[in-house]
Amino acid sequence: MNSCGIIITAAGFGRRYQAAGGKGVKLEQPLASGEPLFAAVLRHAVASGLPVQVVTRPDYRGIQALCTQANVSWCAIDSRGMGDTIAEGVRRCLNWQGWLIQPGDMPGVPVAAYQQVTQALTQRLTARMVWQQLPGHPVGFAAPLRDSLLQLAGDSGAKALLREHPPLLISSTDRGVVDDIDLPLNTTGKP
């Protein structure tokens, strides 16, 4: 039996980042350590030991290069939104027994979160991390939801699926499960 795996969504336009004066691709901006934002997300996902699939845009060459350096499978699509991105990731990994959806702009998600969500999918069709009752990531979907995930399109994402199949909520003491980076980082690597 094949395992669950992680789909990292890296095909967004970064509109809030651009509107706030950000330059270039949001996911390539450096953190305080100097490491690109996306590289930290990728490093944590790979460290989980689960297979990883990245879905990015055709013109995000830096993201593609980071995936190649990390020996991580990637594909490029002209995504219209999260629904398109998730569906393409699932399409590339039909043999997985579950899919953990991880946005590419959340560098603080701890490695343990991936294992916790994977384990929770043995009990429920969906699972997600929470911090102080705030919904976080990764969000997991078990194999019986494959066809529903493949039908996602546009910018709707999987919110309707989560309403239909309420997730097992996994409480985290690490706020990295809810912190995304939507704004340009200053010289300290903070928004």
N, C-alpha and C positions, 0 to 999 in steps of 0.2 A: 504494500500500500504506500502510495506517495504521501508526502507530508503536506502540511500547510506551507504557504510561502508569503512573502511580503511584496506587495506592489507599491512602489514609490511613485507618487504622482508628481511629475515635474514638467507638466505641459501647460501651466497657467501663463497668463500674460503679465502678471505682476502689476496690475493696474494701480492699486493703492501705492505701491512702491514708486512707480513712475510719477503718479500725481503728487507725491510728497517730495519730488525732486531727485529721486534715485536715478542713477545712470547705469546703463548696461542691463545685464540679466540679474534679477534679484538674487537668484540662487547662487550666483558666483561671487557675491560680495563677501569680503573677509570678516571672520569673527575676530574677537580680541586676540586670539592665538595666531592669527594670520591665515588659518585654515579657511578655505571657502565654506560658506554655509552648507551647501549641498554635500560637500565632502564629509562633514561631520554626520549628517543624516545617513549617508551611505555607509560610513564606517560602523555606526551603531547597528544598522540593519544587518550588515555582513557578520558582525561579531555575534549575532544571535544564533548563527549556525543554520538558519533557515534559508531556503533558496530565495533569491531576490530578482525581481523584474522591475526595471525602470521604464516609465512611459514619459517621453519628453517631446519637445518640438523639433522639427527638422533644422531650424536655425540655431538651436542651443548647442553649439559645437563644444563649448567648455564642459557642459554636463555630460555629453557623449564621451568626451575624452576622459573624464573622471571615472565613468563606468568602465571604459575599456581598461584603464590603469588598474582598477579594482577587480577585473575579470568578472564583471556583472553584466548580465544580459540586459540590453536596452532596445527600445524601438522608438521611432519618431513618427508622430502623427500631427496633423493640423487640427488639434482638438478645439472644439467649440465650448468645452466646459468639462467639469468633473465627471459627468455621466459618460461622455465619450472616452475619457482617459481610463476610467475604471473598466469599462467594457473591453477596451483594447487590451489592457493588462490581463484580464481574465481570459480573453481569447488566446493570448500567447501562452497561457499556463493552464490549459483545460484539464491536465492530469493531476493537478493539485487537489487536495482534499479540503482545502479552505484557503481563503485569501485575506490577508491582513492589509488593510488600506492605510498607507502612511504618506501624508503630505510631505513634499520635499523641502518645506520651509520650517521644519520643527527639529532643530539640532539637539534639543535637550531631552528627547525621548530616551529613557534608559533601556539598555539592552534587555533587562529582565521583563520589561513590558511585553515584548514580542512573545516570549515564552508563556507569560501569564495568559495572554489572549488566546494563544494556540491551545493551551490546556482547557480554557473555558469553552472552546468550541466542541469539546467532547461532551459537554452538557447541554449546550444551547445552539440554536442556529446562528445567533449573532452574539457578539461580546464587544465591550469597549472599555477602555481605561477612563477613569474619572479622577479628578483632583478636587477636593472640597465640593463635591456634588456638581462640578462643571464637567461637561462632556469633553473627552479628550481622544487621543489616538495612541496606538493604532485601534482601528475598528475592524473586527473580524467577522467573516461570513463563511458558514460551513457549506460543504459541497452541494446539499440539496437546493441551495439558492443560486447555483451556477446559471441556470437559464434566465432567472430574473436579473442577475448582474449583467449578463450579455445583452439584455434589452435596454440597459441604461443609455441615455443619450442627452446631449446638450449640457446645460449647467445644473440640472436638478440633482446630480449625485445620487446617493443611495438613501436619502432621508426617508422616502416613502417606505422603503424596505425595512428600515429600522422602526418605523411606526407600526408596520404590519407584524413584525417579529421583534418585539422589544428585547434589547440586548441584556445579557448578564453584565452587570456593572462591576468593574474591578477597581477598587479604591487604591490610589497610589499616594504615597507621601512625597512624591517628586512632581513639582509643578511643571516639569518639562513635558509632561503628557498633554498639557493644554497650551503651552507657550509657542506661538508661531511668530515668525518675523515677517511683518508686512511692510515695514518702513525702513528707510535707509539707516544703516548703522553708523554711529559716530566713531570717532577714533578709538574709543574704548571697546568697540564691538557691541555696543548696546543701542537699541532704537532711540 
